[in-house]
Amino acid sequence: MSLHYGQKLLSIPGPSVIPDRVLNAMHRNNPNIYEGELVDIVSGIIPDLKHLAKTDSDVAIYISNGHGAWEAALTNVLSKGDKVLVLGTGLFAQRWGKLGKSLGLIIDLLDFGKQSSVDPAQITEHLLADKNHQIKAILMVQTDTASSVRNDVDAVGRVIKSMAHPALFMVDCIASLGTEKFLMDDWNVDIMVAASQKGLMLPAGISFVYINNRAKAARERKESVSSYWDWKPRLEASRFSELFCGTAPTHHLFGLREALNIILHEEGLEAVWARHQVFARCVWAAVEAWGSSGRMYLNIEDPEKRSCAVTAISTASGDAGYLRKWTEDVAGVTLGVGLGMASPNSPEYENFFRIGHMGHVNVPMVMGTLGAIDAGLKANNIDHGPNGLAAASAVIAHG
Ligand SMILES: *Cc1c(COP(=O)(O)O)cnc(C)c1O
């Protein structure tokens, strides 16, 4: 029997669900790319993007996924042979570092493992040892979408600032912008990168690089940057086409305008953060109840260190694989694969799964995902504790 006819639900941690309103805003023919509506839309989008990150910094928009934003951030301010400190908490900071390595940067990895957040004390120690200021940049993710850890950006920013270390502080908010509190200026972040397909509820394809004055000064010290990735012409554009180094990503911009209307001008950014917290706690409550017997547990033990956008879950051997297959084939709910916890070729790969709860999610979506998992546990005879759904619903009822 199959029960999946009806609206299918994508509960993976990116790309996330696109609201119908955003889809509809994109469903139109190509516009004039030289003047008129599109130009006006972009001049309204820029201040909204700044508001999203609580910053007065500049922001450049690239036609790329998150990897492009990673490259833009590095290539504008760093040169071959520069040393970069990478703060690993799962997968994504390491991947950013790997991209840096391909650009000729020297990667110094401080790895905090897959189950904990960065430790500011260890960072202090590491920077103290860097007496000649060889480290030119520090790379961190706010939310590591693989481990589902949330790092304390504020704490790391304070460490760097209090030591007066000149390294640029670069933060990846690809999974966290629009889901999680983020204050770029207050938290002393020099460069922040984000992308369209997670908290911003769009398809993948545009990305954002936020650049403060320290970062702009570092760009001035570089002789040359590839004219596509160079952020200077994008920030100083006198013609509209210079903003995007060619044709604008027209439909992404129409979609983004609508998404920002929803996030900033209807729901409100603080309310968006609060909603993500409720749904995250709802998911944690269910998993904790299921894990009260059996062998299912949340990858990140400390609630203070858990992401509000994604939850990584560990199960007994192979159970996550059976569960994912069942929820997708029978129930119409797609869960995320475990990422970075085990090699995709190893049997352990099927011990992990992730639930995305970012962006356009509400009670029926989150409870629907949890309900499908609850049924999947039963259908597959996976040992689990009772009352997972009751625990989740209590969080929704009582906050
Ligand atoms: C999704 C994600 C990326 C990668 O983004 P792409 O658009 O796939 O290049 C990088 N960092 C984090 C934290 C992510 O969640």
PDBQT file of the ligand as one rigid body, heavy atoms in Angstrom, charges set to zero:
ROOT
HETATM    1  C1  LIG A 401      24.169  24.002   2.241  1.00  0.00    +0.000 C 
HETATM    2  C2  LIG A 401      25.373  24.539   2.895  1.00  0.00    +0.000 A 
HETATM    3  C3  LIG A 401      26.541  24.866   2.179  1.00  0.00    +0.000 A 
HETATM    4  C4  LIG A 401      26.698  24.559   0.720  1.00  0.00    +0.000 C 
HETATM    5  O1  LIG A 401      25.922  25.353  -0.070  1.00  0.00    +0.000 OA
HETATM    6  P1  LIG A 401      25.802  25.018  -1.637  1.00  0.00    +0.000 P 
HETATM    7  O2  LIG A 401      24.744  25.971  -2.070  1.00  0.00    +0.000 OA
HETATM    8  O3  LIG A 401      25.418  23.580  -1.739  1.00  0.00    +0.000 OA
HETATM    9  O4  LIG A 401      27.117  25.308  -2.243  1.00  0.00    +0.000 OA
HETATM   10  C5  LIG A 401      27.579  25.437   2.862  1.00  0.00    +0.000 A 
HETATM   11  N1  LIG A 401      27.515  25.668   4.182  1.00  0.00    +0.000 NA
HETATM   12  C6  LIG A 401      26.428  25.348   4.910  1.00  0.00    +0.000 A 
HETATM   13  C7  LIG A 401      26.435  25.623   6.371  1.00  0.00    +0.000 C 
HETATM   14  C8  LIG A 401      25.338  24.768   4.291  1.00  0.00    +0.000 A 
HETATM   15  O5  LIG A 401      24.248  24.445   5.015  1.00  0.00    +0.000 OA
ENDROOT
TORSDOF 0
